[in-house]
Amino acid sequence: MLKYLTIFDPSRSHGEDDTYRELLLYHQFVRNGDQRDGNDNGERPEGGTTNNVKLSQIGIIQGIWTLTQSLGGVAEETEKVIELDKETILVIKVEQKYFIAICLARDKQASVSSHFYLKQLWLSYRFFNLKYGLFDNCNDTKLSGLLNEHFVIFWNNIFLKPDIMIRKGLELLWDDKFKVAEFPQMKDPSWESKIIQDILLAKDSYLGIKDIALYHLPKSNVPKKNRLNNKTFGFMRNFTSNLETLPDLSNWIYHLHSVYDELSSHIIAGNVHYKELPTEDQQPATNDNTATTLRPEDNVTSNANFKDKFLHNLTLPISFAYDAVQEVGATTGISSSMSILRDYIPRWPMTTTQEPQESPRMGMNAHNNETESELDRSRYAYLISPMCAELLPDGYKLQKLKLKFTDTDKELNTYDCLFWYYNDVLAIIICHEGFSKIWDQEYLKDLSYKLSEGVRQFYEVAFPTVTHHHDSVESFAYMLVTPTQIKSSIPTCYGSHDTLDVSPLTLVINGLDSMFTGGLGNHNTDDADDGEDNDNDNERNWGVDIMGGLFGYGDSQKVTVKKKKLEKRVRYTNFIDSMDDDKLWELHVMIFKFLESLKNSRRQDGFIEERLLRLNNGVLCYIREDRGNDELVIIVKNWFEMDTMANEGSNGLFSSLGKDVTQWWDSIREGE
């Protein structure tokens, strides 16, 4: 369990009288209903922590760090795990002087290793760089506020929803690499050429759009029978080879997806976070000073509060109108559905100049004999773009990200980024700052249409129709870690682990989604997988549908196209996909322990080490590590199929895994 988060800079203090200047951020994690008597580690009765306690805690961190560095023969460290009697402190040192530390309560029964938290600590720093740049480049008067805005929300989500820590599984161990999607059935790359020719090389985009990064992010909050295999999740491709910050950009997207299950305008704009719901045994607030005292950490950021107040006031007239319609419906017998509600509310345009227009592909089935029910509705739209309503904050119009292209940038540079989706594909359109065409609505509509045509072709070649009722199930799963990328078909853990302390939560999205998606903004973490098929247009997407206008959000973002249904498409399944979530996490933990033993072994550089271990339930785990090439291979094999799949006359651990494994490995090498 998380106890506190702190960020400090020892160089800001010049003596014992001004040590308080070191502290840039201190946040104590507290759950609803926690009671304190003021005698635990100097904590105040209202749950706050005295400055002396805070300074003593960072003093322990500094003392141990300095002591270990003073020992001869010890290389300069950038991270450390400090084990104390009742707590574990994870510390990283960034930019030569800043310390970021997270404290965990010691728990011998904890199923998540502190190593995973340490990797999340590095990711939280890299995501800050992505949004705001280096600490040193931030104005001193704004630095503490930015740290509070980013790090508190990041770690408070993990504190309230601890299963976030297990959702990426083993992939979290390599925080400087990123997951790559694989589509073995895709043989025709013409969809890539279409995007290059129609967009990147077009005369109106050539000097403005720097790159486009595409990701395939299939939904996780669906029944297992409808999930796609993990090998199809992740980065599809971009169109330059010099985006140095691509791992950070990709991992930021994966983190948002793992925290919120899906992506929406609110989530990418940073206008959403989890909040703990009060339990039945908690008494409502009274006039007692102890119950009503607000702590600094309760008020996460002034920026977030401004957005809360702004959008709350914006939706007040809508709430009044909704209440009025309900009252009339109750007395006259008229239905109070949202369709009637919208008849009472005037529609606001996307901008002050024009109304939403029909997509170029709308009505494509007008001249054929197929009915609407015989077709699937594919959805595409902008999540972040200037086409959003002008009343929305700037974060919904574009995201300014700090990226680095090695051919033009000597350091992190600011780029204007738009976000667009087509079904499960997310596109990040990276533009030079000041590219004026992105404020032209006709240009954006044309860009959206061209992207949709390219991605539609991708779906046709990446997920071809299967001729039999069920596509074949592979008898093995793999993970391949290279110097920059991760390829994996080992499923990640999207169910709540039974040993994790999960509280009922609500997703705070400033009151908009409860109006336009039937209350789907409230997300109970206990009902993430209720066994129902949610693969439809009314699924929980928390604000995706409001893009294009606050009230006119439907037709302009959907297009009726002929699409292969999920059960008729290849899904790339393997024998682990049907494994129970708790058992799946146990498998990840066992492989992690296996990797730790391999890490601690001593051997000369240039040697390749192989190990084979039989795990529980007939699962065989093979690990091959090549430290010279910074390459790691993990194969998880179904033990019961080994006799029929093994190569005859095999004379090595790897070849003994079977023909299907060796054929997969040969295809990987041929593709390099």
C-alpha positions as CSV (number, residue, x, y, z in Angstrom):
1,M,0.0,0.0,0.0
2,L,1.3,3.5,-0.9
3,K,2.0,5.7,2.1
4,Y,3.5,8.9,0.7
5,L,5.2,10.5,-2.4
6,T,7.9,13.1,-2.2
7,I,10.1,15.1,-4.6
8,F,12.9,17.2,-3.3
9,D,16.1,19.0,-4.5
10,P,18.9,19.1,-1.9
11,S,20.7,21.8,-3.9
12,R,18.1,24.4,-2.9
13,S,19.1,24.2,0.8
14,H,22.3,26.0,2.0
15,G,22.0,25.3,5.7
16,E,19.9,23.9,8.5
17,D,17.8,27.0,8.6
18,D,16.4,26.7,5.1
19,T,16.1,22.9,4.6
20,Y,12.4,23.3,4.0
21,R,13.4,24.8,0.6
22,E,14.4,21.3,-0.6
23,L,10.9,20.0,-0.5
24,L,9.1,20.5,-3.8
25,L,6.2,18.0,-3.3
26,Y,4.9,15.9,-0.5
27,H,1.7,14.0,-0.8
28,Q,0.3,11.5,1.8
29,F,-2.1,8.9,0.5
30,V,-5.3,8.6,2.6
31,R,-8.4,6.6,2.1
32,N,-11.9,7.6,3.0
33,G,-12.7,7.0,6.6
34,D,-9.1,6.6,7.8
35,Q,-8.8,7.6,11.4
36,R,-5.6,8.8,13.1
37,D,-4.9,9.6,16.7
38,G,-2.0,11.9,16.1
39,N,0.5,9.5,17.7
40,D,1.7,7.7,14.6
41,N,5.0,9.1,13.3
42,G,4.1,12.6,14.3
43,E,1.0,12.8,12.2
44,R,-1.7,15.3,13.0
45,P,-5.2,14.2,14.0
46,E,-6.6,15.5,10.7
47,G,-4.2,13.2,8.8
48,G,-1.6,15.8,7.8
49,T,2.1,15.4,8.5
50,T,4.2,17.9,10.2
51,N,7.1,19.6,8.4
52,N,9.6,18.0,10.8
53,V,8.4,14.5,9.9
54,K,8.6,15.3,6.2
55,L,12.1,16.7,6.5
56,S,13.2,13.7,8.6
57,Q,11.9,11.3,5.9
58,I,13.8,13.0,3.1
59,G,16.8,13.2,5.4
60,I,16.8,9.4,5.7
61,I,16.7,9.1,2.0
62,Q,19.6,11.5,1.5
63,G,21.7,10.0,4.3
64,I,21.5,6.4,2.9
65,W,22.0,7.6,-0.7
66,T,25.1,9.6,0.3
67,L,26.5,6.8,2.5
68,T,26.3,4.2,-0.3
69,Q,27.8,6.6,-2.8
70,S,30.7,7.3,-0.5
71,L,31.8,3.7,-0.5
72,G,34.7,3.0,-2.9
73,G,34.1,1.2,-6.1
74,V,30.4,2.0,-6.3
75,A,29.2,3.5,-9.6
76,E,27.0,6.5,-9.7
77,E,23.4,5.3,-9.0
78,T,20.2,6.6,-10.4
79,E,17.8,4.4,-8.4
80,K,17.7,2.7,-5.0
81,V,15.4,0.5,-2.9
82,I,15.6,1.3,0.8
83,E,14.3,-1.4,3.1
84,L,13.2,-0.3,6.6
85,D,11.4,-2.2,9.3
86,K,7.8,-1.2,8.4
87,E,8.2,0.4,4.9
88,T,10.1,0.3,1.7
89,I,11.2,3.5,0.0
90,L,11.8,3.5,-3.8
91,V,14.0,6.4,-5.0
92,I,15.2,7.6,-8.3
93,K,17.6,10.5,-9.1
94,V,16.9,12.5,-12.2
95,E,18.7,15.4,-13.9
96,Q,21.7,15.0,-11.5
97,K,20.0,16.6,-8.5
98,Y,16.2,15.9,-8.1
99,F,15.0,12.9,-6.0
100,I,11.6,11.3,-6.5
101,A,10.6,8.8,-3.8
102,I,7.6,6.7,-3.2
103,C,7.0,4.9,0.1
104,L,5.3,1.5,0.4
105,A,4.1,-0.2,3.6
106,R,5.9,-3.5,4.1
107,D,3.6,-6.5,3.4
108,K,5.0,-10.0,3.2
109,Q,1.9,-11.2,1.5
110,A,2.1,-8.5,-1.3
111,S,1.7,-10.1,-4.7
112,V,3.3,-7.2,-6.6
113,S,7.0,-6.8,-6.2
114,S,8.5,-3.4,-5.4
115,H,10.4,-3.7,-8.7
116,F,7.2,-3.0,-10.6
117,Y,6.6,0.2,-8.5
118,L,10.1,1.3,-9.3
119,K,9.4,1.0,-13.0
120,Q,6.2,3.0,-12.6
121,L,8.2,5.7,-10.8
122,W,10.5,6.0,-13.8
123,L,7.5,6.1,-16.1
124,S,5.8,8.9,-14.1
125,Y,8.9,11.0,-14.6
126,R,9.2,10.3,-18.3
127,F,5.5,11.2,-18.8
128,F,6.1,14.5,-17.0
129,N,8.9,15.2,-19.5
130,L,6.6,14.4,-22.3
131,K,4.0,16.9,-21.1
132,Y,6.2,19.7,-19.5
133,G,9.8,19.0,-20.3
134,L,12.7,18.6,-17.8
135,F,12.4,19.9,-14.3
136,D,15.2,22.3,-14.9
137,N,13.4,23.9,-17.8
138,C,10.3,24.6,-15.7
139,N,9.8,28.0,-14.0
140,D,10.6,27.8,-10.3
141,T,7.4,29.5,-9.4
142,K,5.3,26.9,-11.4
143,L,7.4,23.8,-10.8
144,S,5.7,22.7,-7.6
145,G,2.3,23.2,-9.1
146,L,3.1,21.2,-12.2
147,L,4.6,18.4,-10.1
148,N,1.5,18.3,-7.9
149,E,-0.8,18.3,-11.0
150,H,1.0,15.4,-12.7
151,F,2.5,13.1,-10.0
152,V,-0.4,13.3,-7.5
153,I,-3.0,12.3,-10.0
154,F,-0.7,9.6,-11.5
155,W,0.0,7.9,-8.2
156,N,-3.4,8.5,-6.6
157,N,-5.0,6.5,-9.4
158,I,-2.7,3.6,-8.6
159,F,-3.4,4.1,-4.8
160,L,-7.2,3.9,-5.4
161,K,-7.0,1.2,-8.1
162,P,-4.0,-1.0,-7.3
163,D,-4.8,-3.5,-10.0
164,I,-3.2,-1.0,-12.4
165,M,0.1,-2.3,-11.3
166,I,-0.6,-5.8,-12.7
167,R,-2.3,-4.8,-15.9
168,K,0.8,-4.6,-18.1
169,G,2.3,-7.6,-16.5
170,L,5.9,-8.4,-17.4
171,E,6.0,-5.7,-20.0
172,L,6.3,-3.1,-17.2
173,L,9.8,-4.4,-16.4
174,W,11.2,-2.7,-19.4
175,D,10.2,0.9,-19.0
176,D,12.5,2.2,-21.6
177,K,11.1,0.0,-24.4
178,F,7.6,-0.1,-25.9
179,K,5.2,-2.8,-27.0
180,V,4.8,-3.4,-30.8
181,A,1.7,-4.9,-32.4
182,E,2.0,-7.9,-34.7
183,F,-0.3,-9.1,-37.4
184,P,1.1,-12.3,-39.0
185,Q,-1.7,-12.5,-41.5
186,M,-1.0,-9.1,-42.9
187,K,0.9,-9.5,-46.2
188,D,-0.1,-6.3,-48.1
189,P,1.4,-3.0,-46.9
190,S,-0.5,-0.9,-49.4
191,W,-2.4,0.9,-46.6
192,E,0.9,2.4,-45.4
193,S,1.7,3.7,-48.8
194,K,-1.8,5.2,-49.0
195,I,-1.2,7.3,-45.8
196,I,2.2,8.3,-47.0
197,Q,1.1,9.5,-50.4
198,D,-2.3,11.0,-49.5
199,I,-1.2,12.7,-46.3
200,L,2.5,13.0,-45.5
201,L,3.6,13.8,-49.1
202,A,0.6,16.0,-49.9
203,K,1.5,19.6,-50.7
204,D,-0.7,21.0,-47.9
205,S,0.7,18.7,-45.3
206,Y,4.3,18.1,-46.3
207,L,5.9,21.0,-44.4
208,G,3.4,20.9,-41.5
209,I,2.9,17.3,-40.4
210,K,6.1,15.8,-39.0
211,D,4.9,12.3,-38.4
212,I,1.9,10.1,-37.7
213,A,2.1,7.4,-35.0
214,L,-0.5,4.6,-35.2
215,Y,-1.5,2.3,-32.4
216,H,-3.9,-0.7,-32.3
217,L,-5.6,-0.7,-28.9
218,P,-8.3,-3.4,-28.7
219,K,-10.7,-3.1,-25.8
220,S,-9.9,-4.9,-22.6
221,N,-13.3,-4.5,-20.8
222,V,-15.0,-7.2,-22.9
223,P,-15.5,-10.9,-22.3
224,K,-12.5,-13.1,-22.8
225,K,-14.2,-14.8,-25.8
226,N,-14.2,-11.5,-27.7
227,R,-10.7,-10.3,-26.7
228,L,-8.0,-10.2,-29.3
229,N,-4.7,-11.7,-28.4
230,N,-2.1,-9.4,-26.8
231,K,0.2,-9.7,-29.9
232,T,-2.2,-7.4,-31.7
233,F,-2.0,-4.7,-29.0
234,G,0.5,-1.8,-29.3
235,F,2.4,0.3,-31.8
236,M,1.6,-0.3,-35.4
237,R,4.0,2.0,-37.1
238,N,5.1,5.6,-37.7
239,F,6.6,7.1,-40.8
240,T,10.0,8.4,-39.6
241,S,12.9,6.6,-38.1
242,N,14.3,9.4,-35.9
243,L,11.6,9.9,-33.2
244,E,13.8,9.4,-30.2
245,T,11.0,9.8,-27.7
246,L,8.7,7.2,-29.3
247,P,9.1,4.8,-26.3
248,D,7.9,7.5,-23.9
249,L,5.0,8.5,-26.2
250,S,3.9,4.9,-26.7
251,N,4.1,4.0,-23.0
252,W,2.1,7.1,-22.1
253,I,-0.7,5.9,-24.4
254,Y,-0.5,2.3,-22.9
255,H,-0.6,3.7,-19.4
256,L,-3.7,5.7,-20.1
257,H,-5.3,2.7,-21.7
258,S,-4.5,0.4,-18.8
259,V,-5.7,2.9,-16.2
260,Y,-9.0,3.8,-17.8
261,D,-9.7,0.7,-20.1
262,E,-10.3,2.9,-23.1
263,L,-9.3,6.3,-24.4
264,S,-11.5,9.4,-24.7
265,S,-11.1,13.1,-25.2
266,H,-11.3,13.7,-21.5
267,I,-8.6,11.2,-20.7
268,I,-6.1,12.5,-23.3
269,A,-6.9,16.1,-22.3
270,G,-5.9,15.2,-18.7
271,N,-9.4,16.1,-17.4
272,V,-10.2,12.9,-15.6
273,H,-9.1,10.9,-12.5
274,Y,-10.5,8.4,-10.1
275,K,-12.2,9.3,-6.8
276,E,-13.1,7.0,-4.0
277,L,-16.8,6.6,-3.2
278,P,-18.0,6.9,0.4
279,T,-19.0,3.6,2.0
280,E,-22.2,3.0,3.8
281,D,-20.6,3.1,7.3
282,Q,-19.0,6.5,6.7
283,Q,-21.0,9.3,8.3
284,P,-21.7,12.5,6.2
285,A,-19.7,15.5,6.8
286,T,-20.6,17.6,9.8
287,N,-19.7,21.1,11.1
288,D,-16.9,19.6,13.2
289,N,-13.6,21.2,12.4
290,T,-11.9,17.8,12.1
291,A,-14.4,16.5,9.6
292,T,-14.4,19.6,7.4
293,T,-10.7,20.5,7.4
294,L,-9.3,20.4,3.9
295,R,-5.7,19.3,3.3
296,P,-3.6,20.6,0.4
297,E,-3.5,17.3,-1.3
298,D,-7.3,17.1,-1.4
299,N,-7.2,20.1,-3.8
300,V,-5.1,18.4,-6.4
301,T,-4.5,21.4,-8.7
302,S,-5.8,24.8,-9.3
303,N,-6.0,24.0,-13.0
304,A,-8.2,21.0,-12.4
305,N,-10.4,22.9,-10.0
306,F,-10.9,25.6,-12.7
307,K,-12.0,23.0,-15.2
308,D,-14.3,21.5,-12.6
309,K,-16.0,24.8,-11.9
310,F,-16.1,25.8,-15.6
311,L,-17.7,22.6,-16.9
312,H,-20.0,22.3,-13.9
313,N,-21.4,25.8,-14.5
314,L,-21.6,25.0,-18.2
315,T,-23.9,22.0,-17.6
316,L,-26.1,23.6,-15.0
317,P,-28.7,24.8,-17.6
318,I,-28.7,21.3,-19.1
319,S,-29.4,19.7,-15.6
320,F,-32.2,22.1,-15.0
321,A,-33.7,21.3,-18.4
322,Y,-33.4,17.5,-17.8
323,D,-35.1,17.9,-14.4
324,A,-37.9,19.8,-16.0
325,V,-38.5,17.2,-18.7
326,Q,-38.5,14.4,-16.1
327,E,-41.1,16.3,-14.1
328,V,-43.3,16.9,-17.1
329,G,-43.0,13.3,-18.1
330,A,-44.0,12.1,-14.7
331,T,-47.1,14.2,-14.7
332,T,-48.2,13.7,-18.3
333,G,-47.0,10.2,-19.0
334,I,-44.6,11.4,-21.7
335,S,-41.3,9.5,-22.0
336,S,-38.4,11.4,-20.5
337,S,-35.8,9.8,-22.7
338,M,-32.6,11.6,-23.8
339,S,-34.0,11.9,-27.4
340,I,-36.9,14.1,-26.1
341,L,-34.5,16.0,-23.8
342,R,-32.5,17.0,-26.8
343,D,-35.6,18.4,-28.4
344,Y,-35.9,20.8,-25.6
345,I,-32.3,21.8,-25.7
346,P,-30.9,23.9,-28.6
347,R,-28.1,22.3,-30.6
348,W,-24.8,24.2,-30.5
349,P,-22.5,24.2,-33.5
350,M,-19.1,22.7,-33.5
351,T,-17.7,26.1,-34.0
352,T,-19.1,29.6,-34.3
353,T,-19.0,29.4,-38.1
354,Q,-20.6,26.1,-39.2
355,E,-22.7,23.1,-38.2
356,P,-21.4,19.5,-38.3
357,Q,-21.5,18.2,-41.8
358,E,-22.1,14.7,-43.0
359,S,-19.0,12.5,-43.3
360,P,-17.9,12.0,-46.9
361,R,-18.7,8.3,-46.5
362,M,-22.1,8.7,-44.9
363,G,-24.9,7.2,-46.9
364,M,-22.6,4.8,-48.7
365,N,-25.1,2.0,-48.4
366,A,-27.9,4.1,-50.0
367,H,-27.6,2.4,-53.4
368,N,-27.3,-1.2,-52.2
369,N,-29.9,-3.6,-50.9
370,E,-28.3,-4.4,-47.6
371,T,-30.2,-3.2,-44.5
372,E,-28.5,-1.3,-41.7
373,S,-28.7,-4.3,-39.4
374,E,-26.6,-6.3,-41.9
375,L,-23.7,-3.9,-41.6
376,D,-21.5,-2.9,-38.7
377,R,-21.0,0.7,-37.9
378,S,-17.4,1.7,-37.9
379,R,-16.7,4.9,-35.9
380,Y,-13.9,7.4,-36.6
381,A,-13.4,10.9,-35.3
382,Y,-11.0,13.2,-33.7
383,L,-10.4,12.9,-29.9
384,I,-8.3,16.0,-29.7
385,S,-8.6,18.6,-32.4
386,P,-9.6,22.3,-33.1
387,M,-12.9,20.9,-34.4
388,C,-14.2,20.5,-30.8
389,A,-16.5,23.1,-29.3
390,E,-14.9,26.4,-28.7
391,L,-16.2,26.5,-25.1
392,L,-14.0,23.5,-24.2
393,P,-10.5,24.1,-22.7
394,D,-7.4,24.3,-25.0
395,G,-6.4,20.8,-24.0
396,Y,-9.3,19.4,-26.1
397,K,-8.1,21.4,-29.2
398,L,-4.6,20.1,-29.3
399,Q,-2.0,18.6,-27.0
400,K,1.5,20.2,-26.8
401,L,4.0,17.4,-26.3
402,K,7.7,17.6,-25.8
403,L,9.2,15.3,-28.4
404,K,12.7,14.9,-29.9
405,F,13.5,14.0,-33.5
406,T,17.2,13.3,-33.9
407,D,17.4,14.9,-37.4
408,T,16.1,18.3,-36.3
409,D,16.1,18.6,-32.5
410,K,19.1,18.8,-30.2
411,E,16.8,18.6,-27.1
412,L,13.1,18.2,-26.4
413,N,11.0,20.4,-28.6
414,T,7.3,21.3,-28.5
415,Y,5.0,19.8,-31.1
416,D,1.3,20.2,-31.6
417,C,-0.4,16.8,-31.6
418,L,-3.9,15.9,-32.7
419,F,-5.5,12.5,-31.7
420,W,-7.8,10.6,-34.1
421,Y,-9.3,7.1,-33.9
422,Y,-11.0,4.5,-36.1
423,N,-12.5,1.7,-34.1
424,D,-9.5,0.3,-32.1
425,V,-6.8,2.3,-34.0
426,L,-5.5,5.5,-32.5
427,A,-3.5,8.0,-34.7
428,I,-1.3,10.7,-33.2
429,I,-0.8,13.4,-35.8
430,I,2.5,15.2,-34.8
431,C,2.6,18.7,-36.3
432,H,5.2,21.5,-36.2
433,E,4.3,24.2,-33.8
434,G,2.5,26.9,-35.6
435,F,1.2,24.8,-38.5
436,S,-1.9,26.8,-39.3
437,K,-3.7,24.3,-41.5
438,I,-4.9,22.3,-38.4
439,W,-7.2,25.2,-37.6
440,D,-8.9,24.9,-41.0
441,Q,-12.0,22.7,-40.5
442,E,-12.2,21.6,-44.2
443,Y,-8.5,20.5,-44.0
444,L,-9.2,18.5,-40.8
445,K,-12.3,16.8,-42.4
446,D,-10.2,15.9,-45.5
447,L,-7.4,14.6,-43.3
448,S,-9.9,12.5,-41.2
449,Y,-11.3,11.0,-44.4
450,K,-7.9,10.1,-45.8
451,L,-6.9,8.5,-42.5
452,S,-10.1,6.5,-42.4
453,E,-9.5,5.1,-45.9
454,G,-6.0,4.0,-45.0
455,V,-7.0,2.4,-41.7
456,R,-10.0,0.7,-43.3
457,Q,-7.5,-1.0,-45.7
458,F,-5.4,-2.0,-42.7
459,Y,-8.3,-3.8,-41.1
460,E,-9.0,-5.7,-44.3
461,V,-5.5,-7.1,-44.5
462,A,-4.6,-7.4,-40.8
463,F,-7.8,-9.4,-39.8
464,P,-8.8,-11.5,-42.8
465,T,-11.8,-13.7,-42.7
466,V,-11.3,-17.2,-41.3
467,T,-12.9,-20.1,-43.3
468,H,-13.6,-22.3,-40.3
469,H,-15.7,-21.5,-37.3
470,H,-12.8,-20.9,-34.9
471,D,-9.3,-19.9,-35.8
472,S,-6.5,-22.1,-34.7
473,V,-5.1,-21.8,-31.1
474,E,-1.3,-21.7,-30.8
475,S,0.2,-24.1,-28.3
476,F,2.8,-21.5,-27.1
477,A,3.1,-17.9,-26.1
478,Y,6.2,-15.7,-26.4
479,M,7.8,-12.5,-25.4
480,L,10.8,-11.0,-27.4
481,V,12.6,-8.1,-25.8
482,T,15.0,-6.2,-28.1
483,P,17.0,-3.0,-27.4
484,T,14.0,-0.8,-28.2
485,Q,10.9,-3.0,-28.6
486,I,8.8,-5.6,-27.0
487,K,6.9,-8.2,-28.9
488,S,4.6,-10.4,-26.9
489,S,1.6,-12.8,-27.2
490,I,1.5,-13.5,-23.4
491,P,-1.8,-12.0,-22.3
492,T,-1.8,-9.2,-19.8
493,C,-3.9,-9.1,-16.6
494,Y,-7.1,-7.0,-17.0
495,G,-9.1,-8.6,-14.2
496,S,-8.8,-7.4,-10.6
497,H,-6.5,-9.8,-8.6
498,D,-8.3,-11.1,-5.6
499,T,-5.5,-10.1,-3.1
500,L,-5.6,-6.5,-4.1
501,D,-7.4,-3.9,-2.0
502,V,-10.0,-2.5,-4.4
503,S,-12.4,0.2,-3.3
504,P,-15.6,1.3,-5.1
505,L,-14.5,4.2,-7.3
506,T,-16.1,6.8,-9.6
507,L,-14.4,8.3,-12.6
508,V,-14.5,12.0,-12.3
509,I,-15.0,13.5,-15.7
510,N,-16.5,16.9,-14.8
511,G,-20.1,16.0,-15.3
512,L,-20.3,15.7,-19.1
513,D,-20.6,12.0,-19.8
514,S,-23.5,11.4,-17.4
515,M,-25.5,13.6,-19.7
516,F,-24.5,12.1,-23.1
517,T,-23.8,8.4,-22.4
518,G,-26.5,7.5,-20.0
519,G,-24.4,7.9,-16.9
520,L,-21.5,5.8,-18.1
521,G,-19.0,8.3,-16.6
522,N,-19.4,6.5,-13.3
523,H,-17.2,3.4,-13.5
524,N,-17.4,0.8,-10.8
525,T,-14.2,-1.1,-10.8
526,D,-16.0,-4.2,-9.4
527,D,-18.0,-4.5,-12.6
528,A,-15.2,-4.2,-15.2
529,D,-16.0,-7.6,-16.7
530,D,-19.6,-8.6,-16.1
531,G,-19.6,-11.2,-18.8
532,E,-21.7,-9.3,-21.2
533,D,-20.7,-8.4,-24.7
534,N,-20.1,-4.6,-24.7
535,D,-18.8,-4.5,-28.3
536,N,-21.3,-1.9,-29.6
537,D,-21.8,1.7,-30.1
538,N,-23.1,2.3,-26.6
539,E,-20.1,1.0,-24.8
540,R,-18.3,2.9,-22.0
541,N,-16.1,5.4,-23.8
542,W,-16.4,8.3,-21.4
543,G,-16.6,11.3,-23.7
544,V,-15.5,10.0,-27.1
545,D,-18.9,10.8,-28.6
546,I,-19.0,14.5,-27.5
547,M,-16.2,15.4,-29.9
548,G,-17.5,17.5,-32.8
549,G,-19.9,19.5,-30.6
550,L,-21.4,19.4,-27.2
551,F,-24.9,18.5,-28.4
552,G,-24.5,17.3,-32.0
553,Y,-22.2,14.4,-31.4
554,G,-23.5,11.4,-33.3
555,D,-23.8,11.2,-37.1
556,S,-20.8,13.3,-38.0
557,Q,-18.4,10.8,-36.3
558,K,-19.8,7.5,-37.6
559,V,-19.7,5.9,-40.9
560,T,-21.5,2.7,-42.1
561,V,-19.0,0.4,-43.7
562,K,-19.0,-3.3,-44.4
563,K,-16.9,-4.8,-41.7
564,K,-16.0,-8.4,-40.8
565,K,-17.7,-9.4,-37.6
566,L,-15.4,-10.3,-34.7
567,E,-16.2,-14.0,-34.6
568,K,-15.4,-14.3,-38.4
569,R,-12.0,-12.6,-38.1
570,V,-8.7,-14.2,-37.2
571,R,-8.0,-13.5,-33.5
572,Y,-4.5,-14.9,-33.1
573,T,-5.3,-16.9,-30.0
574,N,-3.1,-19.1,-27.9
575,F,-3.6,-21.6,-25.1
576,I,-3.1,-19.0,-22.3
577,D,-5.8,-16.6,-23.5
578,S,-8.5,-18.6,-21.7
579,M,-6.6,-18.8,-18.4
580,D,-8.3,-17.3,-15.4
581,D,-7.0,-13.8,-14.5
582,D,-5.7,-14.9,-11.1
583,K,-3.8,-17.8,-12.5
584,L,-2.5,-15.6,-15.3
585,W,-1.0,-13.2,-12.8
586,E,0.6,-16.1,-10.9
587,L,2.2,-17.1,-14.2
588,H,3.6,-13.6,-14.6
589,V,5.0,-13.7,-11.0
590,M,6.6,-17.0,-11.6
591,I,8.3,-15.9,-14.8
592,F,9.4,-12.7,-13.0
593,K,11.1,-14.7,-10.3
594,F,12.7,-16.8,-13.0
595,L,14.1,-13.7,-14.6
596,E,15.4,-12.4,-11.3
597,S,17.4,-15.6,-10.7
598,L,18.8,-15.3,-14.2
599,K,19.7,-11.7,-13.6
600,N,21.7,-12.5,-10.5
601,S,23.8,-15.3,-12.3
602,R,27.4,-14.5,-13.1
603,R,28.8,-15.2,-16.6
604,Q,31.1,-13.6,-19.1
605,D,30.0,-11.1,-21.6
606,G,29.1,-12.5,-25.0
607,F,27.7,-15.8,-23.7
608,I,24.1,-16.7,-24.2
609,E,22.3,-18.4,-21.3
610,E,19.3,-20.7,-21.7
611,R,17.1,-22.1,-18.9
612,L,14.1,-24.4,-19.0
613,L,11.6,-24.7,-16.1
614,R,8.4,-26.6,-15.7
615,L,5.8,-24.5,-14.0
616,N,2.5,-25.3,-12.5
617,N,-0.5,-26.8,-14.4
618,G,1.7,-28.3,-17.1
619,V,3.3,-25.0,-18.3
620,L,6.8,-25.0,-19.5
621,C,8.9,-21.8,-19.5
622,Y,12.0,-21.3,-21.6
623,I,14.2,-18.2,-21.2
624,R,17.1,-17.3,-23.5
625,E,19.2,-14.2,-22.6
626,D,21.8,-12.7,-24.9
627,R,23.3,-9.8,-22.9
628,G,25.7,-9.0,-25.7
629,N,22.9,-8.0,-28.1
630,D,20.5,-6.9,-25.3
631,E,18.0,-9.5,-26.3
632,L,15.7,-11.7,-24.2
633,V,13.3,-14.5,-25.4
634,I,10.6,-16.0,-23.2
635,I,8.6,-19.0,-24.5
636,V,5.7,-20.4,-22.5
637,K,4.7,-23.8,-23.8
638,N,1.9,-26.2,-23.2
639,W,3.7,-29.2,-21.7
640,F,1.0,-31.7,-22.7
641,E,1.6,-31.0,-26.4
642,M,5.4,-31.4,-26.3
643,D,5.4,-35.1,-27.4
644,T,3.5,-34.4,-30.6
645,M,5.2,-31.1,-31.4
646,A,8.8,-31.8,-30.6
647,N,11.4,-31.9,-33.5
648,E,12.8,-35.3,-34.2
649,G,16.4,-35.5,-33.3
650,S,16.5,-32.1,-31.6
651,N,19.7,-31.5,-29.8
652,G,19.1,-28.2,-28.0
653,L,16.7,-26.7,-25.5
654,F,15.2,-24.3,-28.0
655,S,14.7,-26.8,-30.8
656,S,13.1,-29.3,-28.4
657,L,10.2,-26.9,-27.9
658,G,8.7,-28.0,-31.2
659,K,8.4,-27.1,-34.8
660,D,5.8,-24.4,-34.3
661,V,8.2,-22.5,-32.0
662,T,11.2,-22.9,-34.4
663,Q,9.1,-21.8,-37.3
664,W,8.0,-18.7,-35.4
665,W,11.6,-17.9,-34.6
666,D,12.6,-18.3,-38.2
667,S,9.9,-15.9,-39.3
668,I,11.1,-13.3,-36.8
669,R,14.6,-13.5,-38.1
670,E,13.5,-13.3,-41.7
671,G,11.6,-10.1,-40.9
672,E,14.6,-8.3,-39.4
